[in-house]
Amino acid sequence: MSRFLSGGLSALEAYVPGEQPRDKKYIKLNTNESPYPPPESVVKAIGRTEIEDLRLYSDPECKVLRAAVSEEYGIDRKNIFLSNGSDEILNFAFMAYGDKGAVFPDITYGFYSVFAELYGIKTDVIPLNDDFTLDVNAFCGKNKLVVIANPNAPTGLALELSEIEKIVSSNPDGVVLIDEAYVDFGAQSAYRLTEKYDNLLVVQTFSKSRSMAGARLGFAFADNEIIEDLEKIKYSTNPYNINRLTQLAGTAALKSGGYFKENCRRIADTREYVKKELENMEFTVTASAANFLFAKSDKIRGKELYLKLKEKGILIRHFDKERISEYNRITVGSREEMEAFLKAVREIMEETV
Ligand SMILES: *Cc1c(COP(=O)(O)O)cnc(C)c1O
């Protein structure tokens, strides 16, 4: 840290992304990326001409991409916001709506508390129940910025649409942000409710279900006044937030028919298979609706399993955090990757007893 850093930032603890080591080739099950490539339409969308056009700025309004999202979801263009990864929307939302404070669960996406700290926002951190379910009533009537990941990370547990609606309708004077990074793997999206409630912001991303984490593309649905707020912040920070190639790739990806849904279905099938296999080894595994599993065993410490798998060339995510330090979050990869994972876990468990 330099002696020039502004006061408020010196104590800030930054978000720590999952490791991306280059020392050897790992089976990467630690950052919830897709094992499948983007659709062929994306490969075809970017050639020499498009690369030469990089000399030009990207379209700040993202007209073509916005029209494609509008068509895919049947939501008017003025109710759509596009961003450089969905983390950017989360950033903007904390910046825009945190004045009265922010409410989120104790166990959830680690970025929420970082943004709150960055903007000096008071937080009301509500503990999940012992089984990691969310106490819906505790999130009602807050009238502050309420932030909920659905399905939640790293537990994978999802709320019913009726529960989301209860939270949204009981907080008319606060924005309710539903982070749907994993919704395509088995939960119900709340995006249609943005037509009914002016305080609901539904955030999604191309990073997980649409196999494009490296393109950095997020999107959100909300009442057009909320979209205007987000646009105002975007034009005050980075008007060209989505680069030319990502706009092309995103548009092409949306026009690939059922490709991404088929991938989501394969991943959900693999998830259920791995869950059963882990349960056969006496692991406790949450009922995940996402593209990852959250599991612990009474026979091995969470951290130890993580380290032993790493030695065997398999990366999973361990959080050194109260209440969940015995758990690991395991991204659901391809069937072959998961067979290798299960084999390695079996070997480790045999060595352990
Ligand atoms: C991965 C993730 C995001 C962010 O994804 P982007 O790559 O920035 O779109 C947001 N929320 C949750 C809960 C996530 O797991």
The ligand as an SDF file (V2000), in Angstrom:
LIG
                    3D

 15 15  0  0  0  0  0  0  0  0999 V2000
  -20.0310  -15.7180  -10.3700 C   0  0  0  0  0  0  0  0  0  0  0  0
  -20.9840  -14.8570   -9.6040 C   0  0  0  0  0  0  0  0  0  0  0  0
  -21.2570  -13.5370   -9.9690 C   0  0  0  0  0  0  0  0  0  0  0  0
  -20.4410  -12.7400  -10.9270 C   0  0  0  0  0  0  0  0  0  0  0  0
  -20.2770  -13.1280  -12.1120 O   0  0  0  0  0  0  0  0  0  0  0  0
  -19.6860  -12.2290  -13.2880 P   0  0  0  0  0  0  0  0  0  0  0  0
  -18.6480  -13.0960  -13.8710 O   0  0  0  0  0  0  0  0  0  0  0  0
  -19.1550  -10.9320  -12.7470 O   0  0  0  0  0  0  0  0  0  0  0  0
  -20.8700  -12.0130  -14.1430 O   0  0  0  0  0  0  0  0  0  0  0  0
  -22.2260  -12.8490   -9.2810 C   0  0  0  0  0  0  0  0  0  0  0  0
  -22.8840  -13.4020   -8.2710 N   0  0  0  0  0  0  0  0  0  0  0  0
  -22.6370  -14.6470   -7.8650 C   0  0  0  0  0  0  0  0  0  0  0  0
  -23.3980  -15.2050   -6.7190 C   0  0  0  0  0  0  0  0  0  0  0  0
  -21.6600  -15.4040   -8.5080 C   0  0  0  0  0  0  0  0  0  0  0  0
  -21.3580  -16.6170   -8.0600 O   0  0  0  0  0  0  0  0  0  0  0  0
  1  2  1  0
  2  3  1  0
  2 14  2  0
  3  4  1  0
  3 10  2  0
  4  5  1  0
  5  6  1  0
  6  7  2  0
  6  8  1  0
  6  9  1  0
 10 11  1  0
 11 12  2  0
 12 13  1  0
 12 14  1  0
 14 15  1  0
M  END
$$$$
